[in-house]
Amino acid sequence: MEQSNQCLFVGIQDTGKSSYLGAFWAIESDGQSGHALTFNGLPPNSEYLESLGSLWLQQEPVNRSPMNSHEMEICLKHRDTGSVINLAIPDFKGERFKLILQNDRPSEIDKWLKKSNKIIFFLPPLRERVFNEEYGENENQEAKMPDKDFSVDEIEPWIQIVELLKFIYEEKGDIKIAFCVSKWDELMPKGLKVEKWIEQEHLFFYTYIKYHYSNSNVKFYGVSAQGLNYENRGDLTEAKVSELTEKGKRAYISSGTDKDYDITKPLAWLLED
């Protein structure tokens, strides 16, 4: 029997997952966007998604989850093919994935990872400290050894991400995976393709992907869920952003310097054969 399309929503803390979900709900929940995917029935408990969507519409940043986060599963349908994908969201804040890095295995992660055959993996737009500085690989440095009170929070975010990807690969192998770099509006002016930016800024992570995953199973996206930087709006006044919101030209997906206002595209790609 062919496995159903089950996608696990992955990302450590502060990688833009909640912002994306807020935009997704605000744009797609009424089924009128005309984008590639639409809800195949709304989730029974949408209070959390509605709160995220409300913040997005009010142009308020989602710095912290507006209420206690919880697991959720959303069913989406491709408008053209009728293919269905179930999106499993274990934890909006990323705390469950943090537990994995502490050698814990939350039961719901095990449950959903076991049945998932696709991954959407969110990444931060950050540069980490030089890899050699983190691990003391320079011959003039001594390696930093964790003390007994060591916390996973002391590890650079991109090293946490490599460890999380390694965990997923060891469990699932060469699975189809969409990598989404959040806040791409901050990086787009550099004129780089998303994949090239990851290669240049996070070579260790990029090399792991290239060594372990087939090219056909990996795609890189830039995501600007908010459509702007609230702390540096430029000419994007509240009125201008409201106008873009009404026209459906605020949140977007990108491969580099382009803009595609269908934010369902990464998930739609995961549905392709």
N, C-alpha and C positions, 0 to 999 in steps of 0.2 A: 504493500500500500504506500502511495506517495505521501511523504511527510507534509503536513500543513505548514504554512508560512508563519513561523513564530519568531518575532524579533525582540531581542533584549535591549533595553534602553540603558546605556552604560556611561558612567562618568564619575570622577571623584568630585569633591566639593568645589564649588565656584568655577564650574566649567560651562555655564550657560544653559544647563538643562531646563531649569525652571523658566527662564526667559523665553526659550524656544517653545515650551509647552504653553506658556501664556499667550504668545503670539499665535501659535497653532490653533488654540481654542477660540480666540477672538476672531480669527479670520475664517476658520473652517467649520465651526460648529453649526452654522445655519445651513450649510450645504449649498450655498449660492456662489461660491468663489469661482467655480469652473476649473479648479486645479485638478491635478492628476488623481489625487486621492480624496475621498470624502469619508465621513463617519458611517460605518455600517451599523447604525443604531448607536445612540448615545450611552455612555456608561451610566450605571444605575446611581452612582454617587459622584456627581460632578461639582460638588461644592468647592473643592480645592482648585479644580481647573477654572471654575468661574471666578474665583478670587484672583488667580494669576492673570486671567484675561482682563479683569477689571483694572488691575494695575497697569497692564499694557495700554489699554484704551485711555487711561488717565495720564499716560506718559510718566509713570512712576517706576523707578528702577526696582527690580526684584533682587535686592541685596540679601535679604533673608526671606525664608519661606514665611508667608503671612499667617500660617497656622501649622499645627503639627502635621508633618508629612506622613504619608502612608503609601502602601503599595497599591498599584492600580493596573488594570489591563484594559486596553482600548482596541476595538476592532475597526479596521479601516478597509475600504474597498476601492479598487482601481476603477475609475469611471469608464475607461475604454474596454478593458479586458474582463472586468468583473472579478479579477483575482482578489482574494482577501488576505490581509495580514493582521495578525494579533500582536499588538505592541505591549510588551510587559515592562512595567516601570516599578522596580522594587522599592525605590526610595528617591524622592526628589532631591534631597540634600546630599546624597552620595555617602551617607554614613555607613550603609551596608557594604559598599565597596571598600571603604576605609577599614572595616573589620577584616576583610580578606587580607589586606596588607599586614594585619596584626596576627596572621595565622589563625584567624577564626573563619568559620564557614557558615554564614547565615543560611538557615534552611530554605528560605524563599529564593535566594540566589541559586542554590543547588537545584531547586525544583525548576526554576525557569531556564537556567542555563542548560539543564539536561534536555529540555524539549525544544530549545531554540535552535534554529538553523540559519539565523541572520542576526547581525549586530549593528546598532547605530551607536557610535562611540564619540562622545563629546570631549573636545580638547580646549585648553585655555590659550589665549593669544600671547602668552608670556614667554620671555627668554629666561631660562634658568641660569644659575651660576655656571661658570665653565666646568665641564664634566671633570676635568683633572683636579680642579679645586675641591670639588665635592668629595672625591674619593681618594685624593692624595696620590695620584698616579705619577705626578711629576717627581723626578728623582731627587729633587731638593725638598720634597715635602714628605711628611709622615702621614700615613693614613689615619683618618679620624675614626676611632672605635667608639661605638655607642656605649654609654654607661648603663647601669642597671635600671635607671629611670627613663631610658630611651622611649620616645614616643614617635609614632609614624609621622606626626606633624612636623618633625624635625627634618624629614627627608624632602628634598626638592620636589615640587609637584610633578615635573616631567619624569623624574625617576620613579615616583609612585605610579605614574601612568604606564611606564615600561613594565613594571612589576605586575600591574593589573592585566595588561595585554598578554604578558607571559602566562599568567594564571589561566586566562581565557583560552589561549592557544593549547596549553597542556590538557585542558578539559575538552575542547571542541575541534582542535586541529585547524585545517585550512578552510575556515568558515567564511561566508560572504560578509563583508564588513564595510560600512560607510563611516569614514572619519570626518567629523565636522568641527572646524576651528571656529569658536565663538568670537563675537565682536569683530568680525572681519572688516567692518567699516573703518576700524582703526589701522588696519594693515593694508587695505586696498590701495591707498596712495603710493605705496612702495612699488606697485606695478608688477608684483610677483604672482605667479600661479600658486595656488594653495600647496600643491605637492612640492614645488620648488622651495617655498618658504620653510616647510617642515624639514626638507632635506638640508637646507642651509643652517637652520637654527637648532635642529634636534636630530643630528646625524645618527646618534646611537639608536634612537627610537625608529627612525626611518630605515636604518639598516636591518633592524629586527623584522620590520614589516616585509622588506624585500627578500629577506632570507627565508621567511617562514610562510608567506602568503603568495598565492598565484596572482599575477597582475589582473586577471579577469575577476578576481574575488575582492578587489580593493578599489575604492574610489574616494577622492578627497574633495571636500566641500568647505567653502567659507560660509559662515552663517552670520547675518546681522539681524537678529530677532527684533531688536528695538529700532533699528534703522538709523540710530544716531548715538552719539556720546552725550549723555545728559550733562556732564561737567564741562563739555566744550562743544556747544551746539552750533557755533558759527552762525550761518544764516537760517538755520532750522529752528525758527521760532515755534512756539506752541501752536499758533494758527497754521503755519506752514506744515507742521507734522500732522495736524488734524486733517488738513487737506489731502496729504499723501495717504493717510489712513483711509479716508473715504474713497480714494481712487484705487486702493489696493496696491499702492506703490511705496510702501514704507518698509516692511520687513522683506529681506531678500536672501537668496542663495547665490553663491558665486564660485567660479573655479579660479578666479584671479581678479581681473579688472572688469568683468562683466557683471550684470545684475539680472537675476531671474526671480520674479516676484512670486513664483510658485514655491512656497517653503515646504511643500510635501515631496519635492523632487528626490531627496536622499532616500526616503522610504519607498518611493515609486521605483527607483533604480534597484533597490533590494528585491522588488517583486519581479524584475525582469529575469527571463530564463538565461 
